[in-house]
Amino acid sequence: MFVEALKEVVENTDGAVASLLMDVEGIPVESYIKEGMAIPFDIEVVGAEFSVIVKSVQRTVESLEAGETRELSVQSERVITLIRVLTHEYFVALALEPTGNIGKGRYMLRVQAPKLLADLA
């Protein structure tokens, strides 16, 4: 159900290695890892750790009365993580290699968001 949308994001983004749909409480809903990729981390553990950050950012943005949180990105030495907040309870994340196409990844997450939301309903 969700895996098709997650796969489409990864397979259509240069440098993407994995994606996942996650509950902000740290519970993984679904994940997809690109075929043949040996990633040095567990994508579900990454999602659980980022769920804490997403909740914190949501609280901060709400306290500033800046509207709903839509997107986060974290760039580190070995991985780029893009996060698209779907609802107050769910987000989708994309892990890319450091040379991955961030713009395309953001676009693919935005395009797939309505499909993921429809399946969550």
C-alpha positions in Angstrom: 0.0 0.0 0.0 2.5 2.7 1.1 5.6 0.9 -0.3 4.7 1.8 -3.9 4.8 5.5 -3.1 8.0 5.2 -1.1 9.7 3.2 -3.9 8.7 5.8 -6.4 10.4 8.5 -4.4 13.6 6.5 -4.0 13.8 5.2 -7.6 13.1 8.6 -9.2 15.6 10.6 -7.1 19.3 10.4 -8.0 21.4 9.4 -5.0 18.4 8.3 -2.9 18.9 5.1 -0.8 15.8 4.7 1.4 12.5 6.2 2.4 10.1 5.6 5.2 6.7 6.5 6.5 6.8 7.1 10.2 4.5 8.0 13.1 5.8 11.0 15.1 5.8 8.7 18.2 8.7 6.8 16.5 6.6 3.9 15.2 7.6 2.9 11.6 4.6 2.3 9.3 6.5 1.3 6.1 10.0 1.6 4.6 11.7 1.0 1.3 15.4 0.5 0.7 16.8 0.7 -2.8 17.7 -2.7 -4.3 21.3 -3.6 -3.8 22.1 -0.8 -1.4 24.2 -1.6 1.6 23.3 1.3 3.9 25.4 1.8 7.1 22.3 2.5 9.2 18.9 1.1 10.0 16.4 3.4 8.3 13.7 2.6 10.9 16.1 3.6 13.8 16.9 6.8 11.9 13.2 7.5 11.6 12.6 6.9 15.3 15.4 9.4 16.2 14.1 12.0 13.8 10.5 11.6 15.1 11.8 13.3 18.3 13.1 16.2 16.2 9.9 16.5 14.2 7.8 16.7 17.3 10.1 19.3 18.8 10.0 21.4 15.6 6.2 21.1 15.4 5.9 22.4 19.0 8.3 25.3 18.3 6.6 26.3 15.1 3.2 26.2 16.9 4.4 28.3 19.8 5.6 30.9 17.3 2.2 30.8 15.6 4.0 30.2 12.3 1.5 27.7 10.9 2.0 24.0 10.3 5.5 22.4 9.9 5.9 21.2 6.3 9.4 20.2 5.7 12.8 19.6 7.4 16.2 18.7 6.0 19.4 17.6 7.8 22.7 17.4 5.9 25.5 15.5 7.5 28.8 14.2 6.2 27.4 10.8 5.1 23.7 11.3 4.5 21.1 13.9 3.7 17.7 13.4 5.3 14.7 15.1 3.9 11.4 15.0 5.9 8.0 15.9 4.6 5.4 16.3 7.4 2.1 14.8 6.2 -0.1 15.3 9.3 0.5 16.2 12.9 0.9 12.4 13.4 2.9 11.2 10.4 5.9 12.1 8.2 7.7 10.7 5.3 11.5 10.7 5.1 14.1 10.2 2.4 17.7 9.3 2.9 20.2 10.4 0.2 23.9 10.1 -0.5 25.8 13.3 0.1 25.8 14.0 -3.7 22.1 13.1 -4.1 19.6 15.4 -5.8 18.0 17.3 -3.0 15.7 19.3 -5.2 14.3 16.2 -6.9 14.0 14.5 -3.5 11.9 17.4 -2.1 9.8 17.4 -5.3 9.1 13.6 -5.1 8.2 13.8 -1.5 5.8 16.6 -2.2 4.2 14.8 -5.2 3.8 11.5 -3.3 2.4 13.2 -0.1 -1.2 13.2 -1.4 -1.0 9.4 -2.2 0.4 8.6 1.2 -2.3 10.8 2.9 -5.1 9.0 0.9 -3.8 5.6 2.1 -3.6 6.8 5.7 -7.2 7.8 5.7 
